Amino acid sequence: MSVRIPSSILTRNNLVNISQVQARLAVTQERAASGLRINRPSDDPAGAARASVVRSEAAAHAQFAKNVDRARARLAAAERALVAASDVMVRARELALQGANGTLDASTRASIAEEVAVLFEELVSAANTRHESGWIFAGTANGAPAFSVAGSFSGGAPPTVTYDGDASEIEVSVGERPTVTVTLDGRRVFQGDADGDGVPEAGREDLFAVLGDLWQALTNDDADAVRATLSRLERGQRQLEMERSRLGAFGARLEAAGARLADAKVEDVRLLSATQDADTVQVLSDLVNQETALRATLEVAARTLRPSLLDFLG
């Protein structure tokens, strides 16, 4: 005697089969749409954990790259300031050479002194260069100008300049450990005072004081005093050149860090792709096979559940 399987059981089994095939097809369709093998942690817990680590490292590398870009801009601003200061010192020496000429009269030297006063202001402006939200030669006390000026040339004596910043040179992080200096101690750069004792170090000059003394010598019609500033102006020029060399060294370190971070970005992309990306060829093949399987399952279910006379006689 044959055993007839109730239609309710056949229906339930067919629905289970259809649901399973549809679930597999839905996963494959999602992978085809996203291009990812892992769309949620449950797809591959270990792979999802690895991808999370790679994304975290990539985010850190991206932040370091932003630091490098901002540091480049800051160093460029400092470089422009030093170029402007160097131009001031070059022109001041040219004027000093003119003023040292014994054939000049007092009125000519007085007119040269007026240009020196303008150069003094330009030097102060360069020393008080601002970048973004801070003054670049003021160290960490960069919420205010690095230098302040007291007095004026109209008072018969040159103005005095005071450093209001601090000696700290700001560093930026360009990796897990490495940092790069992105500022210069303004007191050392413009006043030749590296240790903060108020006196320029050997071979260095207070550039403001030199220009002030040159102005005073020209105003006093003192050719010998003008001539005495020439060697000091040369030292001041060399001083600025040394500081520009320091900036160049900082810039070279930044470029090296930027190159490393660019390589790291490429590697991050490769690792993340290898961890979570779907195999496109395999996904498309699975998609075709599973769509075919779904159609076949639906056809089988349709035949199995087609009502017959026996169903009504049961």
C-alpha positions in Angstrom: 0.0 0.0 0.0 1.4 3.4 -1.0 1.7 6.2 1.5 0.4 9.6 0.5 2.3 12.6 2.0 -0.1 15.3 3.1 0.0 18.4 1.0 0.6 20.5 4.1 4.0 18.8 4.6 4.9 19.2 1.0 4.0 22.9 1.2 6.1 23.4 4.3 9.1 21.6 2.8 8.9 23.6 -0.4 8.6 26.9 1.4 11.7 26.0 3.5 13.6 25.1 0.4 12.5 28.3 -1.4 13.4 30.4 1.7 16.9 28.9 1.9 17.6 29.4 -1.8 16.3 33.0 -1.5 18.4 33.7 1.5 21.6 32.6 -0.3 20.6 34.6 -3.3 20.0 37.7 -1.2 23.5 37.4 0.3 25.0 37.0 -3.2 23.0 39.9 -4.6 24.1 42.1 -1.7 27.8 41.2 -2.4 27.3 41.9 -6.1 25.7 45.3 -5.3 28.3 46.4 -2.7 31.4 44.7 -4.1 32.1 43.4 -0.6 32.4 39.9 0.7 31.9 41.2 4.3 28.9 43.5 4.6 28.3 42.8 8.3 30.4 41.1 11.0 28.3 37.9 10.9 29.5 37.3 7.3 33.0 36.6 8.6 33.7 37.6 12.2 37.5 37.1 11.9 37.7 39.0 8.6 35.5 41.8 9.9 37.9 42.2 12.9 40.9 42.4 10.6 39.1 44.9 8.4 38.3 47.1 11.4 42.0 47.1 12.4 43.0 48.1 8.8 40.5 50.9 8.7 41.7 52.2 12.1 45.3 52.3 10.8 44.2 53.9 7.6 42.4 56.6 9.6 45.5 57.3 11.6 47.6 57.5 8.5 45.1 59.9 6.9 45.4 62.2 10.0 49.2 62.1 9.9 49.0 63.0 6.2 46.8 66.0 7.1 49.4 67.0 9.7 52.1 66.9 7.0 50.1 69.1 4.7 49.5 71.7 7.5 53.1 71.5 8.5 54.2 72.2 4.9 52.0 75.3 4.8 53.4 76.5 8.1 57.0 76.0 7.0 56.3 77.7 3.7 55.0 80.8 5.6 58.1 80.8 7.8 60.3 80.5 4.7 58.5 83.5 3.1 59.1 85.5 6.3 62.8 84.7 6.3 63.1 85.6 2.6 61.5 88.9 3.3 63.8 89.5 6.3 66.8 88.6 4.2 65.8 91.1 1.5 65.6 93.7 4.3 69.1 93.0 5.4 70.5 92.9 1.9 69.0 96.4 1.2 70.1 97.7 4.6 73.7 96.7 3.7 73.4 98.5 0.4 72.3 101.6 2.2 75.1 101.3 4.7 77.6 101.1 2.0 76.2 104.3 0.5 76.1 106.0 3.9 79.7 105.1 4.7 80.8 107.1 1.7 82.8 110.1 3.2 81.7 112.4 0.5 78.0 112.4 1.5 76.5 115.3 3.3 74.2 115.2 6.4 71.0 115.7 4.4 71.7 112.7 2.1 72.4 110.5 5.1 69.2 111.7 6.7 67.3 110.6 3.6 69.0 107.2 3.7 68.0 106.9 7.4 64.4 107.4 6.4 64.6 104.3 4.2 66.3 102.4 7.0 63.3 103.2 9.2 61.0 101.7 6.6 63.2 98.6 6.5 63.0 98.3 10.2 59.2 98.2 10.0 59.4 95.6 7.3 61.6 93.5 9.5 59.2 93.7 12.4 56.4 92.7 10.0 58.3 89.7 8.8 59.1 88.7 12.4 55.4 89.0 13.3 54.2 86.8 10.4 50.9 85.1 11.2 49.8 81.8 9.8 46.3 80.5 10.3 45.4 81.3 14.0 48.9 82.0 15.4 52.1 84.0 15.0 54.7 81.5 13.7 57.8 82.9 15.5 56.2 83.1 18.9 56.6 79.4 19.9 53.7 78.0 21.9 52.7 81.5 23.1 51.4 82.2 19.6 48.2 83.8 20.5 49.8 87.2 20.2 52.5 88.7 18.0 56.0 87.4 18.7 57.5 90.9 19.0 56.4 94.2 20.3 57.9 97.6 19.5 58.3 100.5 22.0 59.1 104.0 20.8 59.5 105.5 17.3 62.1 107.0 15.1 60.6 110.4 15.5 61.8 110.5 19.1 65.5 110.9 18.2 66.4 107.3 19.1 65.5 104.1 17.4 62.6 102.0 18.7 63.3 99.0 20.9 61.9 95.5 20.2 60.9 93.0 22.8 60.3 89.3 22.3 56.9 88.3 23.8 56.9 84.6 22.7 58.6 81.6 24.2 61.5 79.5 23.1 59.4 76.3 22.5 59.4 75.1 18.9 56.2 73.4 17.9 56.4 69.9 16.6 53.8 67.9 14.7 53.2 64.1 14.7 53.8 62.5 11.3 53.8 58.9 12.4 53.4 56.6 15.4 56.4 58.2 17.0 58.3 60.6 14.7 57.7 64.3 15.0 58.9 67.2 12.9 59.6 70.7 14.1 57.5 73.3 12.2 58.5 76.6 13.9 61.7 78.5 14.8 62.5 80.3 18.0 61.9 83.9 16.9 64.3 85.3 19.6 67.1 83.2 18.2 66.2 84.0 14.5 65.8 87.8 14.8 67.7 88.7 17.9 70.5 86.1 17.9 69.6 85.1 21.4 69.4 81.3 21.8 69.6 81.0 25.6 67.3 83.9 26.5 69.9 85.9 28.4 69.2 89.0 26.4 72.6 89.0 24.6 73.2 87.7 21.1 75.3 84.6 20.9 78.8 84.7 19.3 78.5 85.2 15.6 74.9 86.4 15.8 73.2 89.7 15.9 70.0 91.4 17.1 68.8 92.4 13.7 66.5 95.1 15.1 69.3 96.6 17.0 71.6 96.6 14.0 69.1 98.5 11.9 68.5 100.9 14.8 72.2 101.6 15.1 72.5 102.1 11.4 69.6 104.6 11.5 71.2 106.4 14.4 74.6 106.6 12.7 73.0 108.0 9.5 70.9 110.5 11.5 74.0 111.6 13.4 75.9 112.0 10.1 78.6 109.6 11.4 80.3 107.8 8.5 82.5 105.8 10.8 79.6 104.5 12.8 77.7 103.7 9.6 80.8 101.7 8.4 80.9 99.8 11.7 77.4 98.3 11.0 78.6 96.6 7.8 80.1 93.6 9.4 77.1 93.3 11.7 74.7 93.4 8.8 76.7 90.6 7.1 76.5 88.5 10.3 72.8 89.1 10.4 72.4 88.0 6.8 74.3 84.8 7.5 72.2 84.2 10.6 69.0 84.3 8.5 70.6 81.9 6.0 71.4 79.4 8.8 67.8 79.6 9.9 66.6 79.0 6.4 68.8 76.0 6.3 67.1 74.7 9.4 63.7 75.1 7.7 65.1 73.2 4.7 66.0 70.3 7.0 62.6 70.3 8.6 61.0 70.4 5.1 63.1 67.4 4.0 61.9 65.4 6.9 58.3 66.3 6.1 58.7 65.2 2.5 60.1 61.9 3.6 57.2 61.4 6.1 54.8 62.4 3.3 56.3 59.7 1.0 56.0 57.1 3.7 52.4 58.0 4.4 51.6 57.8 0.7 53.0 54.3 0.5 51.1 53.4 3.7 47.9 54.6 2.1 48.4 52.3 -0.9 49.1 49.4 1.4 46.0 50.2 3.5 43.8 50.1 0.4 45.4 46.8 -0.7 45.0 45.1 2.7 41.4 46.3 3.1 40.5 45.1 -0.4 42.1 41.7 0.2 40.2 41.3 3.5 36.7 42.4 2.6 36.3 42.8 -1.1 34.3 40.2 -3.0 35.6 38.1 -5.9 33.6 39.7 -8.7 33.9 36.7 -11.0 32.9 34.2 -8.3 30.0 36.4 -7.2 28.6 36.8 -10.7 28.9 33.0 -11.2 27.1 32.3 -7.9 24.4 34.8 -8.8 23.6 33.0 -12.0 23.7 29.6 -10.4 21.5 30.7 -7.5 19.0 32.4 -9.7 18.8 29.2 -11.7 18.4 27.2 -8.6 15.6 29.5 -7.4 13.7 29.1 -10.6 14.1 25.3 -10.5 12.9 25.2 -6.9 9.9 27.3 -7.7 9.0 25.0 -10.6 9.3 21.9 -8.5 7.2 23.4 -5.9 4.6 24.4 -8.4 4.4 20.9 -9.8 4.3 19.3 -6.3 1.6 21.5 -5.1 -0.6 21.3 -8.2 -4.0 20.0 -7.0 -5.2 16.6 -8.4 -8.3 14.5 -8.0 -6.6 12.4 -5.4 -6.2 15.5 -3.2 -9.9 15.9 -3.1 -10.5 12.2 -2.5 -8.1 12.1 0.4 
